Amino acid sequence: MADRSLSGRLGRLRGRTGAAGPSAETGVADSDAKVRAGTMVKASFADRVQRLMGGPAVRPRREPDESALSEALGAERIAPGVLVLDRTLDARIRHGALPLSRFVPDADPGPRQPLAEMSLRPDVSDGEDLRSPAVFLDTETSGLAGGTGTWAFLTGVLRVEGDGWRLSQYLLARLDAEPAYLEAVRQALAGAGTLVTYNGRAFDAPLLSTRFRLAGLSDPLRDLHHLDLLGPARRAFGRVWPDCRLATAESRLLRFVREGDLPGSEAPAAWLGWLRNGDPGPLGGVLRHNRWDLLSLAGLMPALARSFENPESMGADIHAVASFHQSRGREDVAWRLLESGRARLGAQALLDLARLHRRRGGWASARAIWESLVHGGDERARLALAKYHEHRTRDLTLALELARGLPSGPDRERRCERLRGKLAGVGVNADGDIELDGRMGLD
Amino acid sequence: MPGTSKPGSSARHGESASLPVERLRSRLLAKYGARITASQTQPAIEASWNDLPPDLAPALGSALRARGLERLYSHQRAAWDLARSGRHLVVATPTASGKTLCYNLPVLQSVLTEGRKALYIFPTKALAQDQVAELMELGRALTEAGGEGIRAFTFDGDTPGDARKAVRTRGDIVVSNPDMLHQAILPHHTKWAQFFEGLAYVVVDELHSYRGVFGSHVANVFRRLRRICRFYGVEPTFIFASATIANPAELAGRLCGAPVQAILESGAPQGERHLLLWNPPVINPDLGIRASARSQSTRIARMAAKLGLKAIVFARSRLMVEVVTKYLKDVFDRDPRNPPRVLAYRGGYLPSERRRGEQAMRAGKVDLVVATSALELGVDIGALDVAILNGYPGTVAATWQRLGRAGRRLRPSLGVLVASSDPLDQYLVRHPEFLFGASPEQARIHPDQLLILLDHVRCAAFELPFRDGERFGEEDLGEMLAYLRDEGLVQHQGARWYWVADSYPANAVSLRSVAEGNFLVIDTTEGAQTIIAEVDYGSAPGTLYEGAIYMVQSQPYQVERLDWVGRKAFVTRTRADYYTDAIDYTRLKILDRFEGREQGRGAVANGEVHLVRRYPGYKKIRYYSHDNVGYGKIALPDQEMHTTSVWWQADPAVLEAVLPDRQRAIEGFLGAAYALHHVAALRVMAELRDLGRAVGDAQGTWFAVVGGDGRGQMRGPDNEPLEAEGAGRFEPTLFLYDNYPGGVGLSAPLYDDARRLLGDARDLVAGCACQGGCPACVGPILAGDEHLASTPRQTALAVLELLT
């Protein structure tokens, strides 16, 4: 009777009846129906096959040969299924238009302050500065889906060593070798002060943590400081660049253009090809892609630090950077950045600048900004200027005239009424605005 | 907290309220005695109490006492004893018997005294949110009693990303649903490591809703959950709560894969409860047409409100809620200056609107509530006196849940079930024992259904590598993994099977359907591209063909284009005055007979069948008049399916003797199939569409349909009409089949129960109020056929007699 094997039963359940199917046996289905049924079923099956493997099922042609793979990659096999490619790089190596700077360990803490503030510190008492040494990390994975079924099959680590750099890449060549592979990654991270990644907080770090957890190993990332450069990049360039992908950042800030790069999206297929068919083919390209990622990380860190020190010189969003400094209590820095980049500021940034002027007692500068903005029809500047004339210059007529131009509503009515009262000599009523402006006057 | 009312105060209350309920009941009986097919009075039941457990955490004890709870009902205490000794249990006691406390108490104890955690699973998001509100209240009582608070969070699709971490790491009790467990929690279990390591209890409320396809999926999700728990070194105790069904312990045991103790005796007190079964009067005796259920329900509701009683009307659709509400508001809420006395409550309203409604109900401001099943479960709305069911809700369990809405707090209550003209309803009002006797409903699941199982083997392999020799379900796991290896999804290395594909399998598996994926309905009116509905694969060909009218919230849309491969239907809003009904015909061939026996003057068997369904066209039917106003063609591929089925055949010689006219025999089989289909759905707690019916011969050489002229017709394999009176062998076979690929376990129990089913079907047809047959027994008949010498009803009855 019917095929009782699992695949036979599955095939029938899915309507994949084929030549031995029941309709053919008995000639129940007319040919027309069969053709139509067949096309439908075949389409969905072909879909499946294509989605799953990009072709018909292929069993491994040969047992993956790790020594051939290490030879092809120039890597060393440190344990069964674990390959390492180690490279020492000269201190003056160029990446893109710039030599890689060893800024991180050397520079004084000032410029790296913003980065330190944007890094994740498991314990807030850990201090304000970036903890040294910085270790750059980037992984290649079996997919972007995340979750426990996604592997980080390649982990690249870049760190300063001696006068130069050391770049180590760990490749998982056998699935059951993951514990040894993870142990090697752990050792590569030993002594790290801050982990530096690009989008690592959302992707690489949780993925590695998951792998350690699944292997029953303690998680070396848990207590590390973590600086995800995507954060500072988004803050300084989010409104300037079309997107904040690493490729965009490196081409804009480092003028690094990849030639012949294997796109990151092809990495999963390259690794799966090796696992399934023992085909080392594109894995070399994956390793190179990963190396470039790491070098870009090392290049981007000082470039981003500079972007927060001098946004204008880096083409960063001056207002966003100034706002960041201000949110961290560095009002002087914010004021200096806005003032020097004034020609390039939008209305909101100018309002912020006027507010900073006002708080520093720079009334004339503040007034000049408000007046130019009112001229351009800005309601917020009109309100600020009305307050200014009411409480500062006491030019109540001008204040009233400005207030009349505010958007209609109870606020405008109250303000105008109060000003009319003052003008009529009724005296000051106790309105919230006065207290606020009173304080403002003391600024 | 249900079941926590103080006996003293409610008894007093009860006396004062008993008069109007009694008055309403006797008035209904006196005035409408002919419409009431059965009545029952369940006497008041005294509470059965037990002491609070001696080892109860002091803060928990104080919190309970502060809410007036000095003792527990006996079933609450029994649940405590089992749960605290780590035994899986199911509590299946009536609505409002304090089931929630059965699980909250042991869970809170373990949170407070052992720092352990619990996972609560509810079938829907809304129920989960209600539960968290209740837990928060208990938490407040705990802190007021000087204890530590508890942290209970919902985790569902609405939980914002930045709050999820707090839920995972800080929640003592996480309240979620099976879909989230399946798609978000298990595939990311390492993020939940802390939670899993502390997990002591898994609470599954509304157990009875986990049946059929959904239940079969959820049983596999729980297999995965227990597997992950073992990885973290815990074996949580499962606590189930269920409405009354025939097999709660069996269902719970199948769901969690371990023996489960059942607690069936409620210790909660209950006021006297009167029940009436109501059949609307026949207004056209020839055609068996009855007055609408709606007209009867509104009448009863009006009478209740005029006697000062608070009543709830349950309707089966959102549309019907709005209609009934309008009719009642026209009577009671004519003056807009007065606060409304009638309130509608259904899904689709905004949560804030629903919360406002619930508050108004609890505060007693509303006299009449009109609701869908959205109000059936969990939601506390305070005391009501009368529950009116506008139509049979589909299962006995749901019927009791809704009737249980009236009569909280020991007051006497009245429940009225008003039958619609559906065969199920008509059967039920004539068979009160079905409702009043021990629950006849078996909730069935089939977790080892191959496609469902394989889906979850994929998900499980993604979550943790399988070890050689591990088990997952009843099939050979090694064979399944080898199959997945050949698909390129897993790889075997060093005695383990590792997931290696670049995909997230849980996203491709919907717990509410079998394989294949849903169709999206996209509204393209005025150039928009809005998704307005999702239709499961199985229903798509019959509802989303080009030209079909598809209704959402009673707004008709017309299908302009169906992208079969892309699983999308593009629709536009329309004002059509007709709806559409697909014509389909099904050809079945028996592949494998698992078992069979002689029955009556024929035989019954069950086994595997191959089914081809074709949709040649559709009818356009005008609203209200139900005139057929046109036909359209459907161009869709045939749907093929292998599934399980039960089938009946009559001895050809006897059939020939009883019904020599083959044409009439075919119509008799079609009518018998119609009746059997309906009573079978009732018996296995299934929706009508979960089961299919067909009449043909066992080899698939011919099948029978009701043709365009309303007559039964024999068709050949290519749908060509065949002459019934031929020389060939004539052995009509009546099939009821599982309407899902591979089946979900509905046909085996039908086979076991075949004799009773036939008896039920015979009673349905024999007891119908119509003359010659009607939609309430054998299906629609042609005008004039009731005057035939042998009516369609008699013919169907003859067939049923042969098979019994």
Chai-1 contact restraints between the chains, C-beta under 6 A:
chainA,res_idxA,chainB,res_idxB,connection_type,confidence,min_distance_angstrom,max_distance_angstrom,comment,restraint_id
A,M1,B,D592,contact,1.0,0.0,6.0,A-B,restraint_1
A,A2,B,L591,contact,1.0,0.0,6.0,A-B,restraint_2
A,L6,B,E479,contact,1.0,0.0,6.0,A-B,restraint_3
A,L6,B,Y483,contact,1.0,0.0,6.0,A-B,restraint_4
A,S7,B,Y483,contact,1.0,0.0,6.0,A-B,restraint_5
A,R9,B,L450,contact,1.0,0.0,6.0,A-B,restraint_6
A,R12,B,H642,contact,1.0,0.0,6.0,A-B,restraint_7
A,L13,B,L450,contact,1.0,0.0,6.0,A-B,restraint_8
A,L13,B,L451,contact,1.0,0.0,6.0,A-B,restraint_9
A,L13,B,H642,contact,1.0,0.0,6.0,A-B,restraint_10
A,L13,B,P741,contact,1.0,0.0,6.0,A-B,restraint_11
A,L13,B,G742,contact,1.0,0.0,6.0,A-B,restraint_12
A,G15,B,E640,contact,1.0,0.0,6.0,A-B,restraint_13
A,P22,B,L591,contact,1.0,0.0,6.0,A-B,restraint_14
A,P22,B,H610,contact,1.0,0.0,6.0,A-B,restraint_15
A,V28,B,K589,contact,1.0,0.0,6.0,A-B,restraint_16
A,V28,B,G700,contact,1.0,0.0,6.0,A-B,restraint_17
A,V28,B,P717,contact,1.0,0.0,6.0,A-B,restraint_18
A,D30,B,P717,contact,1.0,0.0,6.0,A-B,restraint_19
A,D30,B,D718,contact,1.0,0.0,6.0,A-B,restraint_20
A,A33,B,D638,contact,1.0,0.0,6.0,A-B,restraint_21
A,R36,B,P637,contact,1.0,0.0,6.0,A-B,restraint_22
A,R36,B,D638,contact,1.0,0.0,6.0,A-B,restraint_23
A,A37,B,D638,contact,1.0,0.0,6.0,A-B,restraint_24
A,A37,B,E640,contact,1.0,0.0,6.0,A-B,restraint_25
A,M40,B,P637,contact,1.0,0.0,6.0,A-B,restraint_26
A,A43,B,V565,contact,1.0,0.0,6.0,A-B,restraint_27
A,L52,B,E487,contact,1.0,0.0,6.0,A-B,restraint_28
A,L52,B,G488,contact,1.0,0.0,6.0,A-B,restraint_29
A,M53,B,G488,contact,1.0,0.0,6.0,A-B,restraint_30
A,A57,B,D486,contact,1.0,0.0,6.0,A-B,restraint_31
A,S142,B,D502,contact,1.0,0.0,6.0,A-B,restraint_32
A,G143,B,D502,contact,1.0,0.0,6.0,A-B,restraint_33
A,A145,B,Y504,contact,1.0,0.0,6.0,A-B,restraint_34
A,G147,B,P187,contact,1.0,0.0,6.0,A-B,restraint_35
A,G147,B,H188,contact,1.0,0.0,6.0,A-B,restraint_36
A,G147,B,Y504,contact,1.0,0.0,6.0,A-B,restraint_37
A,T148,B,T190,contact,1.0,0.0,6.0,A-B,restraint_38
A,T148,B,E463,contact,1.0,0.0,6.0,A-B,restraint_39
A,G149,B,F462,contact,1.0,0.0,6.0,A-B,restraint_40
A,G149,B,W499,contact,1.0,0.0,6.0,A-B,restraint_41
A,L175,B,Q493,contact,1.0,0.0,6.0,A-B,restraint_42
A,L175,B,Y498,contact,1.0,0.0,6.0,A-B,restraint_43
A,D176,B,Q493,contact,1.0,0.0,6.0,A-B,restraint_44
A,D176,B,G494,contact,1.0,0.0,6.0,A-B,restraint_45
A,T210,B,T190,contact,1.0,0.0,6.0,A-B,restraint_46
A,R213,B,T190,contact,1.0,0.0,6.0,A-B,restraint_47
A,R213,B,A193,contact,1.0,0.0,6.0,A-B,restraint_48
A,P268,B,D502,contact,1.0,0.0,6.0,A-B,restraint_49
A,L272,B,V500,contact,1.0,0.0,6.0,A-B,restraint_50
A,L275,B,Q491,contact,1.0,0.0,6.0,A-B,restraint_51
A,L275,B,V500,contact,1.0,0.0,6.0,A-B,restraint_52
